[in-house]
Amino acid sequence: MANTVSPFLFERRTMKDSERLEELMVKKGFTVRRLAKESGVPPTTLYSIMERDTEIRLDVALRLAKALGVDVKEISSDKILKEVKIEFI
């Protein structure tokens, strides 16, 4: 039997930051306005992430994760997590 990789895992790894963020917002019932208010991240920044598909900076990802009640790894690309060694509490 050959080793197989779950299509879900592959899709998860290839999702862009903006897609992850939008997916979590829908799942948690957040609008841009609500997420901006609860995270302290300006709505213009959120729209920029979603419309221009820019990578989410670590400081922003941490604030968004806290507001959404998820681990920062669910929001941000692996790239920013590899750049800075942080300990999650």
C-alpha positions in Angstrom: 0.0 0.0 0.0 1.5 3.3 -1.0 1.7 6.2 1.3 -0.9 8.9 0.6 -1.2 12.4 1.7 -4.6 13.7 2.6 -5.9 16.2 0.0 -7.0 18.4 2.9 -3.5 18.6 4.3 -2.1 19.5 0.9 -4.8 22.1 0.4 -4.1 23.5 3.8 -0.4 23.9 3.1 -1.0 25.6 -0.2 -3.7 28.1 1.0 -2.7 31.7 1.0 -2.8 33.9 4.1 -5.8 35.8 2.8 -7.7 32.5 2.1 -7.0 31.2 5.6 -8.1 34.5 7.2 -11.3 34.7 5.2 -12.1 31.0 6.0 -11.6 31.6 9.7 -13.7 34.8 9.6 -16.6 32.9 8.0 -16.3 30.0 10.4 -16.2 32.2 13.4 -18.9 34.6 12.2 -16.6 37.7 12.0 -17.0 40.6 9.6 -14.1 42.8 8.7 -15.5 45.6 11.0 -15.8 43.2 14.0 -12.4 41.7 13.5 -10.9 45.1 13.2 -12.5 46.3 16.4 -11.7 43.1 18.4 -8.1 42.8 17.2 -7.1 46.5 16.9 -6.0 45.9 13.3 -7.3 48.7 11.0 -10.0 47.6 8.5 -7.8 49.0 5.7 -5.0 46.5 6.7 -7.5 43.6 6.7 -8.9 44.6 3.3 -5.3 44.9 2.0 -4.5 41.4 3.2 -7.7 40.0 1.5 -7.7 42.0 -1.7 -4.0 42.2 -2.5 -3.2 38.8 -1.0 -0.3 40.2 1.0 1.4 38.0 3.6 0.3 38.7 7.2 3.0 40.2 9.4 3.7 38.3 12.6 2.5 41.1 14.9 -0.8 41.4 13.0 -1.2 37.6 12.8 -0.8 37.4 16.6 -3.5 40.0 17.1 -5.9 38.4 14.6 -5.4 34.9 16.1 -6.2 36.2 19.6 -9.4 38.0 18.4 -10.5 34.9 16.5 -9.6 32.5 19.3 -7.2 30.4 17.2 -3.6 29.5 17.1 -1.5 31.9 15.0 -0.4 28.9 12.9 -3.9 28.7 11.5 -3.7 32.2 10.1 -0.1 32.9 9.0 2.1 31.4 6.4 4.9 29.1 7.5 7.4 31.7 6.3 6.8 34.3 9.1 6.8 31.6 11.7 10.2 30.3 10.5 11.7 33.8 10.5 11.1 34.4 14.2 11.4 31.8 16.9 8.6 32.3 19.3 7.2 30.2 22.1 3.4 29.8 22.2 1.9 29.8 25.7 
